Amino acid sequence: MAVSQHFMAWKCGALLNNHFLYYWLQANKSEFQRIAMGNTIKTIGLPYFIRLAIPLPNRVEQEAIAEALSDADALIESLEQLIAKKRQLKQGAMQELLTGKKRLPGFSGEWEVKPLGEIAPLQRGFDLPTSQLQQGIYPVVYSNGVLNRHSNYMAKGPGVVTGRSGTIGKVNYVEEDYWPHNTSLWVTNFKGNFPKFVYFLYTHTGLEKFATGSGVPTLNRNDVHAHRLALSPTIEEQSAIATILSDMDAEIGTLETKLAKARQLKQGMMQELLTGRIRLI
């Protein structure tokens, strides 16, 4: 790597590839945020940039580094777009399959409209102060998901749990026995319905519309129970629908894992290439 160059010396672009500069600034964003001054609008004074020096390779290597990082960005963007498309497809599938508008081959019979309280009623979870939490194998499900594991459980799995206060609208599906925290509401009885289907049914309902309170929102369980939905007449059809939606979730999850790895790879490339630890030329 060449000797460090001062920012003001090459700001005109004679020595500097603009894309290389973009990635170098991006890689050092946390440092700029740390030194920025001000309350409402944070700024960095010009004298800082006059003194600022960075390891600067020759123009050809700058272009090679910028191209490699641009390729990484392109991969990340393509994955983000694909995930967004898959989520839209899943949303459309839920709208069709969970309402009976579209029937799967081999299934017939009228869907019956029922209040949610008769399909899968909710109950407040159980107190578990931090001082009484004992590390174990059973997930503790809070309003925003599984955040701890405890040595005991209060509900048999599989379970469907959603937030009672704080985080409203997120629905969690738990395979194993679990402890529903008192910040949550859990399905006490599936009434003969397929549990994973109930999970998707609650997810699609949009529980956040039943929230009350302006400070810490609380889910109004009575309003949820009164909400009427169409219900598939057989557990076999419910299971088939749940399988399709679960497969779509699995595909999205695989893509999200690839996206996380792509972002980590780019971060590692920036740390290596923009410091001269790894040379391309």
C-alpha positions in Angstrom: 0.0 0.0 0.0 1.3 3.4 -0.9 2.2 6.1 1.7 -0.9 7.6 3.3 -2.2 10.7 1.4 -3.9 13.7 3.0 -7.6 14.0 2.2 -7.4 17.6 0.9 -4.4 16.7 -1.3 -6.4 14.3 -3.4 -10.0 15.5 -3.0 -9.9 16.9 -6.6 -10.0 13.3 -7.8 -6.6 13.4 -9.7 -5.3 10.6 -7.4 -8.5 9.2 -6.2 -11.2 6.9 -7.6 -14.6 8.2 -6.4 -15.9 4.7 -5.8 -12.9 3.8 -3.7 -13.5 7.0 -1.6 -17.1 6.0 -1.2 -16.2 2.6 0.2 -13.4 4.0 2.4 -15.8 6.6 3.9 -18.4 3.8 4.4 -15.9 1.6 6.2 -15.0 4.4 8.6 -18.6 5.6 9.2 -18.5 4.6 12.9 -15.4 6.8 13.5 -17.0 9.8 11.9 -20.1 9.3 14.0 -17.9 9.1 17.1 -16.1 12.4 16.5 -19.1 14.4 15.2 -20.1 17.3 17.4 -23.5 18.9 18.0 -26.9 18.0 19.4 -29.6 18.3 16.7 -27.3 18.3 13.7 -23.9 16.7 14.1 -21.0 18.0 12.1 -17.3 17.5 11.5 -15.1 20.5 11.0 -13.0 21.1 7.9 -9.7 21.0 9.9 -10.3 17.3 10.6 -10.4 16.5 6.9 -7.4 18.7 6.1 -5.4 16.5 8.5 -7.1 13.3 7.6 -4.8 10.7 5.9 -5.7 7.3 4.5 -3.7 4.4 3.0 -4.0 5.1 -0.7 -2.9 2.6 -3.4 -2.3 3.5 -7.0 -5.3 4.4 -9.2 -5.4 0.9 -10.8 -5.6 -0.9 -7.5 -8.2 1.6 -6.3 -10.4 0.7 -9.3 -9.9 -3.0 -8.6 -10.9 -2.7 -5.0 -13.9 -0.6 -5.9 -15.0 -3.1 -8.5 -14.7 -6.0 -6.0 -16.8 -4.2 -3.4 -19.3 -3.1 -6.1 -19.7 -6.8 -7.0 -20.4 -7.6 -3.3 -23.0 -4.8 -3.2 -24.6 -6.2 -6.3 -25.0 -9.6 -4.7 -26.5 -8.0 -1.6 -28.9 -6.0 -3.6 -30.0 -9.0 -5.7 -30.7 -11.0 -2.5 -32.6 -8.1 -0.9 -34.8 -7.8 -4.0 -35.4 -11.6 -4.1 -36.3 -11.7 -0.5 -38.8 -8.8 -0.9 -40.3 -10.6 -3.9 -40.6 -13.9 -1.9 -42.3 -12.0 1.0 -44.8 -10.5 -1.4 -45.6 -13.9 -2.8 -46.1 -15.3 0.7 -48.3 -12.4 1.6 -50.4 -13.0 -1.5 -50.5 -16.8 -0.7 -51.7 -16.0 2.9 -54.4 -13.7 1.6 -55.7 -16.4 -0.7 -55.2 -19.6 1.3 -56.1 -18.4 4.8 -59.4 -16.9 3.7 -60.7 -19.7 1.5 -60.5 -17.6 -1.7 -58.2 -20.2 -3.2 -58.7 -23.9 -2.4 -56.0 -26.5 -2.7 -56.7 -29.5 -4.9 -58.6 -32.3 -3.2 -60.4 -30.1 -0.7 -64.0 -28.9 -0.7 -66.6 -27.9 1.8 -67.7 -24.4 3.0 -65.4 -22.4 5.3 -67.3 -21.4 8.5 -66.9 -17.9 9.9 -66.1 -17.9 13.6 -64.8 -15.5 16.2 -61.1 -16.1 17.1 -62.1 -16.8 20.6 -63.8 -20.0 19.4 -60.9 -21.0 17.1 -57.9 -20.5 19.4 -58.5 -18.4 22.6 -55.7 -16.4 24.2 -54.7 -16.1 27.9 -52.2 -14.0 29.7 -48.8 -15.6 30.3 -47.1 -16.2 33.7 -44.9 -14.1 35.9 -41.2 -14.9 35.8 -39.0 -12.3 37.5 -35.4 -12.2 36.4 -34.4 -13.1 39.9 -36.3 -16.4 39.6 -35.0 -17.3 36.1 -33.0 -20.5 36.2 -31.1 -21.4 33.0 -32.6 -24.5 31.4 -33.9 -25.9 28.1 -37.4 -24.4 28.0 -37.8 -21.2 25.9 -39.3 -18.2 27.7 -41.5 -16.4 25.2 -41.8 -12.6 25.8 -43.8 -10.1 23.8 -41.1 -9.9 21.2 -40.0 -13.5 21.1 -37.8 -16.0 22.8 -35.2 -14.1 24.9 -34.3 -16.7 27.6 -34.5 -20.3 28.6 -35.8 -21.6 31.9 -35.5 -24.8 33.9 -39.3 -25.2 33.9 -42.2 -24.8 31.6 -45.9 -23.7 31.9 -47.3 -24.7 28.5 -47.0 -27.8 26.4 -45.8 -27.3 22.8 -46.5 -26.7 20.1 -47.6 -23.2 21.0 -48.6 -19.9 19.5 -47.7 -16.8 21.5 -48.1 -13.0 20.8 -47.3 -9.8 22.7 -49.7 -8.6 25.3 -47.9 -5.3 26.1 -45.0 -3.5 24.6 -44.4 -5.3 21.3 -47.8 -5.8 19.6 -48.4 -7.8 16.4 -45.5 -10.2 16.5 -46.6 -13.8 16.6 -44.3 -16.6 17.6 -44.6 -20.4 17.0 -42.9 -22.7 19.5 -42.4 -26.4 18.8 -41.3 -27.5 22.3 -42.8 -27.0 25.8 -42.3 -23.4 26.9 -43.0 -20.6 29.4 -45.2 -17.9 28.1 -44.1 -14.7 29.9 -46.6 -12.4 31.5 -45.9 -9.8 28.7 -47.4 -12.2 26.3 -50.7 -14.0 25.4 -50.7 -17.7 24.5 -53.2 -20.0 22.9 -54.6 -22.2 25.6 -56.7 -24.5 23.4 -56.5 -25.1 19.6 -60.0 -26.4 19.6 -59.1 -29.3 17.2 -57.4 -26.9 14.7 -53.9 -27.4 13.3 -51.5 -25.4 15.5 -49.2 -24.1 12.7 -52.3 -23.1 10.7 -53.5 -21.1 13.8 -50.1 -19.4 13.9 -50.4 -18.2 10.3 -54.0 -17.2 10.9 -53.0 -15.0 13.8 -50.0 -13.7 11.9 -52.3 -12.7 9.0 -54.9 -11.1 11.2 -52.7 -8.1 12.0 -53.1 -8.0 15.8 -51.5 -4.5 16.1 -54.9 -3.0 15.1 -56.3 -4.2 18.4 -53.7 -2.4 20.5 -54.8 0.2 23.0 -52.9 2.8 25.0 -50.5 5.5 23.8 -47.5 5.0 26.1 -47.0 1.3 26.3 -49.5 -0.3 23.9 -51.5 -3.3 25.2 -53.4 -5.9 23.2 -57.1 -6.0 23.9 -57.7 -9.7 24.1 -61.5 -9.3 24.1 -61.4 -7.4 20.8 -59.2 -10.2 19.4 -61.5 -12.9 20.5 -64.5 -11.1 19.0 -62.8 -10.8 15.6 -64.5 -13.1 13.1 -62.5 -15.2 10.5 -63.3 -17.8 8.0 -62.0 -21.2 9.0 -61.1 -24.3 6.9 -63.6 -27.1 7.8 -60.9 -29.9 8.1 -57.6 -30.2 9.9 -56.2 -31.9 6.8 -56.7 -28.8 4.7 -55.3 -26.6 7.5 -52.2 -28.8 7.6 -51.7 -28.6 3.8 -52.0 -24.8 3.9 -49.6 -24.6 6.8 -47.1 -26.8 5.0 -47.1 -24.5 1.9 -46.6 -21.4 4.0 -44.0 -23.0 6.2 -42.0 -24.0 3.0 -42.2 -20.4 1.8 -40.9 -19.3 5.2 -38.1 -21.8 5.0 -37.1 -20.5 1.6 -37.1 -16.9 2.8 -35.1 -17.9 5.9 -32.5 -19.6 3.6 -32.2 -16.4 1.5 -31.9 -14.3 4.7 -29.0 -16.5 5.9 -27.3 -16.0 2.5 -27.9 -12.2 2.8 -26.4 -12.1 6.2 -23.3 -14.0 5.0 -23.0 -11.7 2.0 -23.1 -8.6 4.2 -20.4 -10.2 6.5 -18.3 -11.1 3.5 -18.5 -7.5 2.3 -17.6 -6.2 5.7 -14.6 -8.5 5.8 -13.5 -7.4 2.3 -13.7 -3.8 3.3 -11.5 -4.3 6.4 -8.9 -6.2 4.4 -8.9 -4.4 1.0 -9.2 -0.8 2.3 -6.3 -1.2 4.7 -3.9 -3.0 2.4 -3.9 -6.2 4.4 -4.9 -8.0 1.2 -3.7 -6.7 -2.2 -5.5 -7.3 -5.4 -2.6 -6.1 -7.6 
